[in-house]
């Protein structure tokens, strides 16, 4: 079974992120869900982004790096949207990563540190008309990244919702979220 460090999106550590983690735990995986927002949760995405901008994205990433301290190196790093930044940073800079799961975002690896380890397995998930994922270029970054590594997969889902896997948000899309979870569980199982 895998040990996963799962980072939340810009709304904060919502109950929906907790429910996603619980689905992974129910399959036997250990999942850590650090709170990068120090207890703050926002109903509106814009308010959560404003908080991240106020404290600084470098601070958010530093909080993610701190969350990994004390955990073993054999982790799967995972993140939803904003949480992709610490997940990718750790995957690229901390030795021993077993895999990476990026949901609704994918940052250019050159922004976050050393080059992507070519043998590090990766799954990227996003909606094909998401104004953030598709509209801001993350989809192109994901396509390029998965084409340059040994074990990379990009799953595109029809739709325009950004955070479709959080069951506490209006953007939740149950059928798509279930398919995402199924694919994530297959990914984790293949790491054993």
N, C-alpha and C positions, 0 to 999 in steps of 0.2 A: 504494500500500500504506500501511497505517496504522502509526503508532507508538503502542504501548500501554504504559501504566504500570499493572502488575497487582499489587495488594496481597493478601497472603495472609490466611488466617483465623486463628482463635485457637490452632490447633495449632502455628502457626509456618510457616516456609517449608519445607513438606514436599516430598518428591519428587513427590507427586501434583500440587501446584501447578506444579512445574517441568514435569511431563508435559503439563499443560493449556497452559502457555505454549509448549511445543514444538510442539503441534498448530497453534497460531496462527502460529508461525514457519515451519512447513512449508508454510503457505499463502502465505508471502512477507511476512508482517508482522514488524516489529521489536517485540520485547516485552522490557521491563525488569521484573525481579522483585526489588525491594529486600527486604532482610530487616529487618523492623520489630522483630524479637525478638533481634537481635544474636547469632544462632547457636543460640538455644534452640528446640527442637522438643519438643512434648509429645504423648505417646500418648493421654492422656485430655483431652477438651475442657475439663473442669473445671480441670485443672492449667494449661492455657493461658490460660483466663479469669483464674485467680488471678494469673498472671504479669502480665497486662495491667492488672489492678486494682492490683497492687503498684507497678508503674512509673507507672501513671496513663494513662488514655485520652488525656489531653491530650498526654502524651509520645509515645504511639503515633502520634497525628495529626501532631505536630511532626516525628517521624522520617519520616513519609510526605511531608510538605511539603519537607523537606530532600532527599529522594530525587528530587524533581522539579527541584531546582536544577541548572543545567547542562544540562538537557534543553530542547529547543525548546518553544514554547507550543502547537504544533499536535498535542496528545496526545489519545488516548482514555484516559480514566481508568476503571479496572476494579478491582473488589474482591469478595472472597468474605467474607461475614459481617462480622467485625471490620474487614476491609480496606475495607469500604464507607465507613467514617468518613473516612479520608484521601482516598479516591477522590472522594466527594461534596464534601468540603471544598475540594479543589483545583478541581473542576469548577465550583463556585459562586464561587470567589474568584480564580482565576487566569485571565487572559484567554487566548483562543485555543483553548479546548477544542473538539475535533471531535466527541466523543461520550462517552457514559458507559454502562458495563456494571455492573450491580449484581446480585450473586448471593447469594441466601439472606438478604438484609437490605435494608432501605431506611429511612433515617433521615429524620425530618421536616426539610425544608430550612431552616426557621427556626432549628433548633438549630445549624446549621453555618456561618452567615454570611449573605452577601447572598442575595436571592431567586434561585431557579433561573432561569437564562437561558432564556426562552421558546422560542428557536429551537434550543436544544441537544438533539440526538437522545439518546434514552435507551432502554435495554432493562433490564427487571428480570425476574429469573428466581427462582422459588422453588416449593417443594412446598406444595400446598394444605392439608396437615395437619401441616406442620412445626411443632412446639411453639414454636419461636423465631420463625420468619417469620410464621406464621399466628396463633399463640397469643399473641404479644407485640405485635401490632398493626402490624407492618411491612407486612403485606399490604394493610391499609387505607390506610396512608401511600402505598404504591406505587400503589394504585388512584386515589387523589386526585391524586397528582403527575402520572401519565400522562394524566389527564383535563384537566389545566390547561396542558399544553405542546403544541407543534405536532407533534412527532415522538416520541411516547412509546408504548412497548409493554410490556405486562405478560404474561409467560408463566407460567402456573400448571401444574404437573405433578402428577399424582396420586401421593400418598405422604406419608410423614411424616419422611423423612430430611432432616437439616439440610444436611450437606455431601456431597451426592450426586454431585458432579463430581470429587472427589479420589480417584483410584484407589488410594491407599495407606491409605484409611480403611475401617473396616467398613461405614460408611454409603454407600459407593459404589454407585451404581445405573447400570450401564453403558448400558442403552438410553436412559435419561433423560439421562445425561451426553452421549451421542452426539448426541441431539436438541438439547441446549443448545449444543454446539459448532457444530453445523450452523447454528443461528440466529445465533450470535455471528459466525460467518464471513460470513453473509449481511449482517449489520449492518455489519461492517467493509468489505465489498466495496461497499456502497451509499454509503459516505462518499467514495469516489474520484470 
